[in-house]
Amino acid sequence: MQLHELKKPEGQKSRKRIGRGDGSGTGSTAGKGHKGQKSRSGGGVRRGFEGGTMPYNRRIPKRGFFNKWAKGVCEINIRYLENFEAGTVVDLDKLAEAGLYKGKEYVVKIIGRYELTKSITVKAHKFTLGAKESIEKSGGKAEEINLD
């Protein structure tokens, strides 16, 4: 096979080369039509702009209070703790490795009622009463850690 015998794969189109003269098919106006806001450099409208009409997000009524500093709670059901080995200390790092906890922005709360067959020590920010009882019933410990 020689270099001049190479062909591009079937079904693959060339990209449109804009503004490369009249012979390219997209000369003069570079495929943007004539005049108007979108034909200009830097032209276009901002996100949410609806042509001067009152935008939807400003038009609909707002209700209640939205606390922008609220911390999200990552709730983990106690039955997922059954996957850990007996005698393990399950902390935030172990939960993250197991894919049960995403990051530092969440408060981790262990929820639910389940009969654990292994005794494990669980370190989390919060526990429900049922979850705490279930862990201690199996011979483990439920330790609350401080919110930072």
URFENQUI-V893574 format. One record per residue. N is the residue number from 0. RES is the residue in one letter. PHI is phi in whole degrees, 0 to 359 (NA if undefined). D_LAST is the distance of its C-alpha to the last C-alpha in Angstrom with 1 decimal. Layout:
# URFENQUI-V893574
n-><N | N>
res-><RES | RES>
phi-><PHI | PHI>
d_last-><D_LAST | D_LAST>
This chain:
# URFENQUI-V893574
n-><0 | 1 | 2 | 3 | 4 | 5 | 6 | 7 | 8 | 9 | 10 | 11 | 12 | 13 | 14 | 15 | 16 | 17 | 18 | 19 | 20 | 21 | 22 | 23 | 24 | 25 | 26 | 27 | 28 | 29 | 30 | 31 | 32 | 33 | 34 | 35 | 36 | 37 | 38 | 39 | 40 | 41 | 42 | 43 | 44 | 45 | 46 | 47 | 48 | 49 | 50 | 51 | 52 | 53 | 54 | 55 | 56 | 57 | 58 | 59 | 60 | 61 | 62 | 63 | 64 | 65 | 66 | 67 | 68 | 69 | 70 | 71 | 72 | 73 | 74 | 75 | 76 | 77 | 78 | 79 | 80 | 81 | 82 | 83 | 84 | 85 | 86 | 87 | 88 | 89 | 90 | 91 | 92 | 93 | 94 | 95 | 96 | 97 | 98 | 99 | 100 | 101 | 102 | 103 | 104 | 105 | 106 | 107 | 108 | 109 | 110 | 111 | 112 | 113 | 114 | 115 | 116 | 117 | 118 | 119 | 120 | 121 | 122 | 123 | 124 | 125 | 126 | 127 | 128 | 129 | 130 | 131 | 132 | 133 | 134 | 135 | 136 | 137 | 138 | 139 | 140 | 141 | 142 | 143 | 144 | 145 | 146 | 147>
res-><M | Q | L | H | E | L | K | K | P | E | G | Q | K | S | R | K | R | I | G | R | G | D | G | S | G | T | G | S | T | A | G | K | G | H | K | G | Q | K | S | R | S | G | G | G | V | R | R | G | F | E | G | G | T | M | P | Y | N | R | R | I | P | K | R | G | F | F | N | K | W | A | K | G | V | C | E | I | N | I | R | Y | L | E | N | F | E | A | G | T | V | V | D | L | D | K | L | A | E | A | G | L | Y | K | G | K | E | Y | V | V | K | I | I | G | R | Y | E | L | T | K | S | I | T | V | K | A | H | K | F | T | L | G | A | K | E | S | I | E | K | S | G | G | K | A | E | E | I | N | L | D>
phi-><NA | 258 | 299 | 284 | 268 | 292 | 228 | 285 | 301 | 294 | 82 | 258 | 266 | 286 | 286 | 285 | 267 | 276 | 71 | 245 | 94 | 295 | 294 | 281 | 92 | 232 | 277 | 31 | 262 | 56 | 75 | 254 | 76 | 255 | 52 | 88 | 299 | 281 | 272 | 279 | 288 | 76 | 283 | 122 | 245 | 289 | 298 | 89 | 285 | 238 | 71 | 97 | 293 | 301 | 298 | 304 | 291 | 264 | 279 | 281 | 288 | 256 | 230 | 81 | 243 | 245 | 278 | 282 | 258 | 294 | 268 | 288 | 255 | 264 | 271 | 241 | 287 | 297 | 294 | 288 | 285 | 295 | 287 | 278 | 292 | 294 | 82 | 282 | 265 | 267 | 246 | 298 | 295 | 295 | 294 | 292 | 299 | 282 | 82 | 266 | 223 | 269 | 195 | 287 | 283 | 257 | 269 | 267 | 235 | 270 | 235 | 95 | 235 | 199 | 274 | 287 | 261 | 240 | 266 | 228 | 261 | 248 | 248 | 214 | 287 | 216 | 223 | 279 | 302 | 297 | 292 | 297 | 298 | 298 | 293 | 289 | 295 | 277 | 94 | 264 | 233 | 247 | 251 | 272 | 252 | 287 | 280 | 255>
d_last-><65.4 | 65.8 | 63.4 | 65.6 | 65.5 | 61.7 | 60.7 | 57.4 | 56.3 | 57.9 | 56.1 | 54.0 | 54.6 | 54.3 | 51.7 | 53.1 | 53.7 | 53.4 | 55.4 | 57.8 | 61.1 | 63.3 | 64.4 | 60.9 | 61.1 | 58.1 | 59.7 | 60.1 | 57.2 | 55.1 | 54.7 | 53.2 | 56.3 | 57.8 | 56.1 | 53.2 | 49.6 | 48.5 | 51.3 | 50.0 | 47.7 | 44.2 | 45.5 | 43.8 | 41.7 | 37.9 | 35.9 | 36.6 | 39.8 | 42.6 | 45.6 | 45.2 | 44.8 | 41.8 | 39.1 | 37.9 | 34.3 | 35.7 | 38.5 | 36.7 | 35.4 | 31.7 | 30.6 | 27.6 | 24.3 | 21.9 | 18.4 | 17.4 | 13.8 | 13.5 | 11.1 | 13.6 | 13.8 | 15.2 | 17.7 | 19.3 | 22.6 | 23.2 | 26.5 | 24.9 | 23.7 | 27.4 | 27.6 | 25.8 | 28.0 | 28.5 | 26.6 | 23.8 | 20.2 | 18.5 | 14.9 | 13.0 | 15.3 | 18.3 | 17.6 | 17.3 | 20.6 | 22.3 | 21.5 | 19.7 | 16.3 | 16.2 | 13.0 | 9.4 | 9.9 | 10.6 | 9.6 | 12.1 | 14.7 | 17.7 | 20.8 | 24.5 | 27.2 | 28.8 | 30.9 | 29.2 | 31.8 | 29.6 | 27.4 | 24.0 | 20.7 | 17.9 | 14.2 | 12.2 | 9.8 | 13.1 | 16.9 | 20.0 | 22.6 | 25.0 | 22.6 | 21.7 | 25.5 | 26.5 | 24.3 | 25.5 | 29.1 | 29.2 | 28.4 | 24.8 | 21.6 | 18.6 | 15.6 | 12.5 | 9.1 | 6.2 | 3.8 | 0.0>
